[in-house]
Amino acid sequence: MLCIEAGRLEGRFPLPPSKPYSQRLLLASALAEGETVVRGLELSDDVVAMVRAIQPIASITLRADTAVVSKREPDKYRAFNVMESGFTLRTAVAVYAGIPGLTAVYFGGTLRGRPIDELVEVLRRLVSVSKLPGAVVIDGRRLGRFRVEIRADVSSQYISGLMFLAAAGDGGVVVPKGERKSWSFVEATADVLRLFGAEVSMGDEVVVEGGLRSPGTVDVPGDLSLASFLLVASLATGGKVRLEGAVTKLDAVVLDIFKFMGADIAYGDGYVEARGGFTKGVDVDLGGNPDLVMPVALAAAMVEEQSAIRGVEHLRFKESDRVATVLDVLWRLGVDARYEGGVLYIKGPPKRRDVRFSSSGDHRIGLMAMAAAKAVGGCVDDISPVAKSWPSAILYFK
């Protein structure tokens, strides 16, 4: 159990490295011609899962926060465990469909109950794929250019996986069907593939031309979805923070949301500064940025005006039922909160102090609970899930 005293959080901190970009840069490096140096990694559980996934096809040297990766002849028999990393599972299953030979991709925990079937069915039109309890076995082969349709309202990671498959081979066309959930992550995939020389066009169809080449040295940018927990904790306690590191457009909307809610936010090339506090509610759709629901919900809990967070129904299928677990954190704070018609309604401020929170086995709920504990004082029952995305977070909040 981690107990945190209520008090002002302020200071100068490095931006936490982006887990989504870390995973994408490592995978692209393993598929590209030439050696790539990836700097600024943090070995979270999900990043380690991606390292495991690329080891059968790449040479990898890890030292401190840097990985040196180069493509090599694939192992004849390939098997690895992605643990609970959904992105690694879905992209690995897709990519290994285009690599001749057998591959077994194991997975466990809450990932056993999360979506993969739609991707498996699409890949079966190209290669032989077997889904077993806790594993997917792919009999890959060299693929020509392909064209597939897949649901975009289940997981954006399906589309990212197929984009990597196309980029590693002779190209392909992915036709997203239905509402485009978490589309900012698909755009992040496109950004990384372009960095490695692929041509990607995004429209009604996602068209990827094959061929990846190393850009040499690449730096992992900062992760604003993680950093926003620091921002909330600081703004809720009257602190001032400066976060330093490269910022991407992925989840950058959180800065505008916090500014709308009354915070004094400034950002530029290599930094984010925040001071002041939250003074008004917000009505926002976060269907395209689901990782922001937790910090924005906590910010909303700090003000008397009611807030509405829309586009959250997809959160029921994450590491936890995040609609339920977000509400659990808010209710423990004594905040008026409810879920109705696909919308979270939140009205603060907190009425309780020295609260006992639960991470509910979910890394982002654990981070939300740590930030809440900094605001009102309290303890978090189990912080081990936080290692999935940001192991060093405890050092910031402690």
C-alpha positions in Angstrom: 0.0 0.0 0.0 1.3 3.5 -0.9 0.2 6.3 1.3 0.6 9.9 0.1 0.3 13.1 2.2 -1.9 15.8 0.9 0.1 18.8 -0.2 1.3 21.0 -3.0 3.0 19.2 -5.9 5.4 21.5 -7.6 8.8 21.5 -9.3 10.5 20.7 -12.6 10.1 17.2 -14.0 10.9 15.4 -17.2 7.9 14.4 -19.3 7.3 10.7 -18.9 8.2 8.9 -22.2 5.4 8.0 -24.4 4.4 4.3 -24.2 2.6 4.4 -27.6 5.5 5.9 -29.4 8.0 3.7 -27.6 6.2 0.6 -28.8 5.7 1.8 -32.4 9.4 3.0 -32.7 10.7 -0.4 -31.5 8.4 -2.3 -33.9 9.3 -0.1 -36.9 13.0 -0.5 -36.0 12.7 -4.3 -36.1 11.1 -4.2 -39.5 13.3 -1.6 -41.1 16.5 -1.9 -43.2 19.4 -0.6 -41.2 20.3 0.0 -37.6 18.1 2.2 -35.4 19.0 3.8 -32.1 15.9 4.5 -30.0 16.6 6.9 -27.1 14.5 7.9 -24.1 12.8 4.6 -23.3 11.3 3.6 -20.0 11.0 -0.2 -19.6 7.4 -0.4 -18.6 5.7 -3.7 -18.8 4.2 -2.9 -22.2 7.5 -1.7 -23.6 9.1 -4.9 -22.4 6.3 -6.9 -24.1 7.2 -5.2 -27.4 10.9 -6.0 -26.9 9.9 -9.6 -26.4 7.8 -9.5 -29.5 10.5 -8.2 -31.8 13.4 -10.4 -30.5 12.6 -13.3 -32.9 13.2 -11.0 -35.9 15.7 -8.4 -34.6 19.0 -7.9 -32.8 18.5 -5.7 -29.7 20.9 -4.1 -27.3 19.5 -2.3 -24.3 21.6 0.1 -22.2 20.0 2.5 -19.8 17.2 4.3 -21.7 18.5 3.4 -25.2 17.8 0.4 -27.5 19.9 -0.4 -30.6 17.7 -2.4 -32.9 18.5 -4.0 -36.3 16.5 -6.4 -38.5 17.9 -9.9 -38.9 16.9 -13.3 -40.3 13.8 -14.4 -38.3 14.1 -17.4 -36.0 12.6 -20.6 -37.5 10.3 -21.2 -34.5 9.0 -18.1 -32.7 7.1 -17.9 -29.4 6.8 -15.1 -26.8 4.4 -13.8 -24.2 3.1 -10.2 -24.5 1.5 -10.4 -21.0 -1.3 -7.9 -20.9 -0.1 -5.5 -23.6 -3.0 -5.1 -26.0 -1.1 -3.1 -28.6 1.8 -5.6 -28.7 -0.7 -8.5 -29.1 -2.6 -7.0 -31.9 0.3 -5.7 -33.9 2.5 -8.8 -33.4 -0.3 -11.1 -34.6 -0.7 -8.9 -37.7 3.0 -8.5 -38.4 3.9 -12.1 -38.0 1.2 -13.0 -40.6 3.7 -11.6 -43.2 6.8 -13.4 -41.9 7.1 -17.0 -43.2 7.0 -19.7 -40.5 5.1 -20.5 -37.3 4.7 -18.0 -34.5 2.9 -18.4 -31.1 1.9 -15.2 -29.3 0.8 -15.8 -25.7 -1.2 -13.4 -23.7 -2.9 -13.4 -20.3 -4.6 -11.5 -17.5 -7.4 -9.2 -18.5 -6.3 -9.4 -22.1 -8.0 -12.8 -22.3 -11.4 -11.0 -22.2 -10.5 -8.1 -24.6 -11.1 -8.0 -28.3 -8.9 -9.8 -30.8 -11.4 -12.0 -32.8 -12.2 -9.4 -35.6 -8.5 -9.1 -36.4 -8.0 -12.9 -36.4 -10.9 -13.3 -38.8 -9.5 -10.7 -41.2 -6.0 -12.3 -41.1 -7.5 -15.7 -41.9 -8.3 -14.4 -45.3 -4.6 -14.0 -45.9 -2.9 -16.8 -43.8 -3.7 -19.6 -41.4 -4.4 -18.3 -37.9 -5.6 -20.2 -34.8 -6.9 -18.6 -31.7 -6.5 -20.7 -28.5 -7.2 -19.9 -24.9 -4.4 -17.5 -24.0 -2.5 -17.7 -27.4 -2.7 -17.0 -31.1 -0.7 -19.2 -33.5 0.1 -17.7 -36.9 1.4 -19.7 -39.9 2.9 -16.7 -41.7 4.0 -16.3 -45.3 5.3 -13.7 -47.6 2.3 -11.6 -48.6 1.8 -9.5 -51.7 -0.2 -6.2 -51.6 -3.5 -6.7 -49.8 -6.8 -5.0 -49.3 -8.9 -5.7 -46.2 -11.9 -4.2 -44.3 -12.0 -4.2 -40.5 -14.2 -2.7 -37.8 -12.8 0.6 -36.5 -15.3 0.8 -33.6 -13.7 -2.1 -31.7 -10.0 -1.4 -31.5 -7.8 1.1 -33.3 -5.0 -1.3 -32.7 -6.4 -3.6 -35.4 -5.8 -0.9 -37.9 -2.3 -0.1 -36.6 -1.4 -3.8 -36.8 -2.5 -4.0 -40.4 -0.6 -0.8 -41.3 2.6 -2.3 -39.9 1.9 -5.5 -41.9 1.5 -3.5 -45.1 4.6 -1.4 -44.4 6.8 -4.4 -43.8 5.7 -6.0 -47.1 4.5 -4.9 -50.4 1.9 -2.4 -49.1 -1.8 -2.6 -48.5 -5.1 -0.9 -48.1 -7.1 -1.0 -44.9 -10.7 0.1 -45.0 -12.0 1.1 -41.6 -15.7 0.3 -41.0 -17.9 2.1 -38.5 -17.1 4.8 -36.0 -13.4 5.5 -35.7 -12.5 4.9 -32.1 -9.2 6.2 -30.6 -8.2 7.4 -34.0 -5.4 9.6 -32.7 -3.4 6.4 -32.1 -3.8 5.4 -35.7 -2.4 8.8 -36.7 0.5 8.1 -34.3 1.2 4.9 -36.2 1.1 6.8 -39.5 3.6 9.3 -38.1 6.1 6.6 -37.1 5.7 4.8 -40.4 6.4 8.0 -42.3 9.4 8.6 -40.1 10.8 5.3 -41.3 10.1 6.2 -45.0 6.8 4.7 -45.7 4.1 6.5 -47.7 0.8 6.6 -45.8 -2.4 8.3 -46.9 -5.3 8.7 -44.5 -8.8 9.1 -45.8 -11.8 6.9 -46.2 -9.2 4.2 -46.7 -5.8 3.9 -45.1 -3.2 3.3 -47.8 0.3 2.2 -46.9 3.1 1.7 -49.4 5.6 -1.0 -48.3 9.3 -0.5 -47.4 10.8 0.7 -44.2 14.3 2.2 -43.7 15.9 3.3 -40.5 16.1 7.1 -39.9 19.2 6.4 -37.7 18.6 7.8 -34.2 15.1 8.6 -32.9 14.0 10.0 -29.6 10.8 8.9 -27.7 8.6 12.0 -27.2 6.8 12.8 -24.0 3.5 11.2 -23.0 0.8 13.9 -22.2 -1.8 11.3 -21.2 0.6 10.2 -18.3 1.9 13.7 -17.6 -1.6 15.0 -17.2 -1.9 13.1 -13.9 1.0 15.3 -12.6 -0.7 18.4 -14.0 -4.0 17.5 -12.2 -2.2 16.8 -8.9 -0.3 20.1 -9.1 -3.3 22.2 -10.2 -5.6 20.6 -7.5 -3.1 21.5 -4.8 -2.2 25.0 -5.9 1.3 24.0 -7.1 3.3 25.0 -10.2 5.0 22.5 -12.4 7.3 22.6 -15.4 7.5 19.5 -17.5 10.4 19.2 -20.0 10.6 17.1 -23.1 9.3 16.9 -26.6 5.5 17.1 -27.0 3.5 15.4 -29.8 0.0 16.1 -30.9 -1.1 12.8 -29.4 -3.3 13.7 -26.4 -2.2 17.4 -26.6 -5.8 18.4 -26.4 -5.6 17.8 -22.7 -3.7 21.1 -22.4 -6.6 23.0 -24.0 -9.1 21.2 -21.8 -7.3 22.2 -18.6 -6.9 25.7 -19.9 -10.6 25.9 -20.5 -11.2 24.7 -17.0 -9.3 27.7 -15.6 -5.7 26.5 -15.3 -2.9 28.7 -16.5 -1.2 26.5 -19.1 1.8 27.5 -21.2 3.6 25.2 -23.6 6.1 25.4 -26.4 9.1 23.6 -27.9 10.2 21.2 -25.2 8.2 22.2 -22.2 4.8 22.5 -20.5 4.1 24.8 -17.6 1.0 24.8 -15.4 -0.1 26.9 -12.4 -3.3 28.1 -10.8 -6.2 25.7 -10.4 -9.5 24.4 -11.9 -12.4 26.9 -11.7 -15.1 25.6 -14.0 -16.5 22.4 -15.5 -16.2 21.1 -19.1 -18.3 19.3 -21.6 -16.0 17.3 -23.8 -16.1 14.2 -26.0 -13.0 12.0 -25.4 -13.9 9.2 -27.7 -10.8 9.8 -29.7 -8.6 10.2 -26.7 -9.7 7.6 -24.2 -6.6 7.8 -22.0 -7.5 11.3 -21.0 -10.8 10.3 -19.4 -9.1 9.5 -16.0 -7.2 12.8 -15.6 -10.0 15.0 -17.0 -12.5 13.2 -14.7 -10.3 14.0 -11.7 -9.9 17.6 -12.8 -13.7 17.8 -13.0 -14.0 16.5 -9.5 -12.2 19.6 -8.2 -14.9 22.1 -9.2 -18.5 22.8 -8.2 -19.8 23.2 -11.8 -21.0 20.0 -13.4 -18.9 18.5 -16.1 -19.8 16.0 -18.8 -17.3 13.6 -20.4 -18.7 11.9 -23.5 -17.5 9.0 -25.7 -16.6 6.8 -22.7 -18.6 3.7 -23.4 -15.5 2.0 -25.0 -13.7 2.2 -21.6 -15.6 -0.8 -20.4 -13.3 -3.0 -22.4 -9.9 -1.9 -21.0 -7.7 -3.3 -18.3 -10.7 -2.8 -16.0 -14.2 -1.6 -16.7 -13.0 2.0 -16.5 -16.4 3.5 -16.4 -17.0 1.6 -13.1 -13.5 2.1 -11.8 -13.3 5.9 -12.6 -16.6 6.2 -10.7 -15.2 4.2 -7.8 -12.3 6.8 -7.4 -14.7 9.7 -7.7 -17.2 8.2 -5.2 -14.4 7.6 -2.7 -13.6 11.3 -2.9 -17.2 12.0 -2.0 -17.9 13.6 -5.4 -21.3 13.5 -7.1 -20.7 11.3 -10.2 -22.8 9.1 -12.4 -22.8 7.4 -15.8 -25.9 7.9 -17.9 -26.5 7.4 -21.6 -22.8 7.0 -22.5 -21.8 10.1 -20.5 -19.9 10.6 -17.3 -21.4 13.4 -15.2 -19.2 14.8 -12.5 -19.8 17.5 -9.9 -17.3 18.3 -7.2 -15.6 19.3 -5.0 -14.2 16.4 -2.9 -15.9 16.0 0.5 -13.6 13.5 2.0 -10.0 13.5 3.2 -7.5 10.7 3.9 -9.2 8.3 1.5 -8.3 4.7 0.8 -8.3 4.2 -3.0 -8.1 1.1 -5.1 -6.1 0.8 -8.3 -8.5 -2.0 -9.4 -5.6 -3.8 -11.1 -5.5 -1.0 -13.8 -2.4 1.2 -14.4 -4.4 4.3 -15.3 -6.8 3.9 -12.4 -3.7 3.5 -10.2 -2.3 6.8 -11.5 -5.7 8.5 -11.1 -5.8 7.3 -7.5 -2.2 8.5 -6.8 -3.0 12.0 -8.1 -6.3 12.0 -6.1 -4.4 11.0 -2.9 -2.0 13.9 -3.5 -4.9 16.2 -3.5 -6.8 15.0 -0.4 -4.4 12.6 1.3 -4.8 8.9 1.3 -3.5 5.5 0.4 -3.6 3.4 -2.8 -4.0 -0.4 -2.1 -1.8 -1.7 -4.9 0.4 0.4 -7.2 2.0 -2.5 -9.1 -0.3 -2.1 -12.1 1.3 1.4 -12.7 4.4 -0.5 -14.0 2.5 -1.3 -17.1 2.9 2.2 -18.5 5.0 4.4 -16.1 7.1 2.6 -13.5 8.8 5.7 -12.2 5.5 7.5 -11.4 5.8 6.6 -7.7 9.0 8.8 -7.5 7.1 11.8 -8.8 4.2 11.5 -6.4 6.0 10.3 -3.3 
